[in-house]
Amino acid sequence: MTGSSLPVLEVKNLTKNYNSFQAVKGVSFELYPGEILGLLGPNGAGKTTIIHLLLGLTSPTSGEIRIFGLNPEKPRQREKILGRMNFSSTYVAMPYSLTLRESLQVFARLYGVKKARAKVEFLIEQFDLKEVADRPIRTLSSGQMTRLNLAKAFINDPEILLLDEPTASLDPDIADRTRTYLKEVKKSKNTAILCTSHNMQEMEEISDHLLFLNHGEIIARGTPQEVISRFRGEDLEDVFLKIAREARL
Amino acid sequence: MKLHRILAMFWRHIYLYRHSITRLVEIFYWPLLDLLVWGFVSLYISRLSGEGKSTPNFLGLFLGALILWDILFRSQQGISVSFLEEVWARNFLNLFVSPLTIGEYLVSLMLVAVFKVVVVFLISALLAWLLYSFNLFILGIYILPFMLNLIILGWAIGIITTGLILRFGQQAEVLAWGIAFLFQPISAVFYPVSVLPKFLQSLARIIPASYVFEGMRAVIFGRGFPTGLLVRAFSLNLVYLSLALFFFFLMFRQVRARGLLARMGE
């Protein structure tokens, strides 16, 4: 948590049921400006469901979400919220026939970005996409696609950024540059970032705080060091393995 | 050649039909529609010759009907296929996590539909004139209300189809290609409503397109502008478009509650 600033995102007792299956069970947390919060947990722990709930892609069974103090369940407030945040996932693509530049221009229009052309060119440069900017998206490699998704996520200078596996399928060099960029943005623009990843080393490096989820519940929270100490692990990967294997027993 | 490998591939496709009602229905769908449409066309022609009436301008009747029918079809496709493009491109999620509202999204699809309709209509009209010396603009200014009614009906069918695809996923994709044709036999595209059996005539009366095509024939036969028919078509269209929008929003709410929206986008 960063000093005296107010949280941009507040989640209280959030629960999501799919019939008799409880995907998320009474989760509460806050996200502050300039903070990177890592969401960890084995497959099926509820990480993606939480992100989908925050994006309003599904509705909560109970509990409360407040983003910038607004309620994403109310359509007019949801529209305002989504204009100030963004999302990137490795599992989402973009229109195959459009070129990378055209696609970013479409999103710049959707988000009502001023000086859209300059913003698009800046992001193309920033994510090292200049050489492929006029190529159809279907010809991009998975690494280039991931970078395009990240570029799209920064199109509106979001105050909150939700990232689902942001560096999956990137080579170590580009992954490292992406992490550096995320840390820079967090610092210079005070962006709040909620991030899921299965790369424990990465989460240890970039996260200010972590939420460890298992079976839809938060089982640990704190700084990476606090979580490692609590589970008496050598590093975050060791902690993850312990939790995941216990969960499967 | 090994029989077991041929049979393996044969069963691979048969298993598909066991799990997909839409695929099963599609086998019978097109032959049945062809049979109905061309059966009624034949009936219409044989009635005309049996009654000894002078042969109408078949070129105008059929080409005009075909081009107008395509307006309805393209309008429906402008909605449902444009929606499918986002699903196939896995871009759906990116759109629905942006400030874009569902209402804005639907209006944008309607605009795409109008754009497609205008382009296809102009090209078809030009080709009909070049190849068959058929001038579609003999319908004069009347063509605009005809087109408008068909576009609105196409929107309504497209929006319902999109709602079904949203709710039932890939299984319902086939509707995007074929659902408009379900209305063709009772829309009396190539023949008057009076050719249909009584029970189908009742159905035709609740299909706005049937009034448009009856109106087109009235203009071609020089019976004047069918204001009454077009008012009925327009009123029905407004009801259907409202119902289609209601249905879509209902499906969207259900899909969101069940968490299917995210699954569709990934």
Chai-1 contact restraints between the chains, C-beta under 6 A:
chainA,res_idxA,chainB,res_idxB,connection_type,confidence,min_distance_angstrom,max_distance_angstrom,comment,restraint_id
A,H52,B,A262,contact,1.0,0.0,6.0,A-B,restraint_1
A,L55,B,V97,contact,1.0,0.0,6.0,A-B,restraint_2
A,L57,B,L261,contact,1.0,0.0,6.0,A-B,restraint_3
A,L57,B,A262,contact,1.0,0.0,6.0,A-B,restraint_4
A,T58,B,R256,contact,1.0,0.0,6.0,A-B,restraint_5
A,T58,B,G259,contact,1.0,0.0,6.0,A-B,restraint_6
A,S59,B,R256,contact,1.0,0.0,6.0,A-B,restraint_7
A,S59,B,A257,contact,1.0,0.0,6.0,A-B,restraint_8
A,E79,B,P99,contact,1.0,0.0,6.0,A-B,restraint_9
A,E79,B,T101,contact,1.0,0.0,6.0,A-B,restraint_10
A,L82,B,P99,contact,1.0,0.0,6.0,A-B,restraint_11
A,G83,B,P99,contact,1.0,0.0,6.0,A-B,restraint_12
A,F87,B,V97,contact,1.0,0.0,6.0,A-B,restraint_13
A,Y91,B,E266,contact,1.0,0.0,6.0,A-B,restraint_14
A,V92,B,R90,contact,1.0,0.0,6.0,A-B,restraint_15
A,V92,B,L93,contact,1.0,0.0,6.0,A-B,restraint_16
A,V92,B,N94,contact,1.0,0.0,6.0,A-B,restraint_17
A,A93,B,A89,contact,1.0,0.0,6.0,A-B,restraint_18
A,A93,B,R90,contact,1.0,0.0,6.0,A-B,restraint_19
A,M94,B,N91,contact,1.0,0.0,6.0,A-B,restraint_20
A,P95,B,A89,contact,1.0,0.0,6.0,A-B,restraint_21
A,P95,B,N91,contact,1.0,0.0,6.0,A-B,restraint_22
A,Y96,B,A89,contact,1.0,0.0,6.0,A-B,restraint_23
A,L110,B,S98,contact,1.0,0.0,6.0,A-B,restraint_24
A,L110,B,L100,contact,1.0,0.0,6.0,A-B,restraint_25
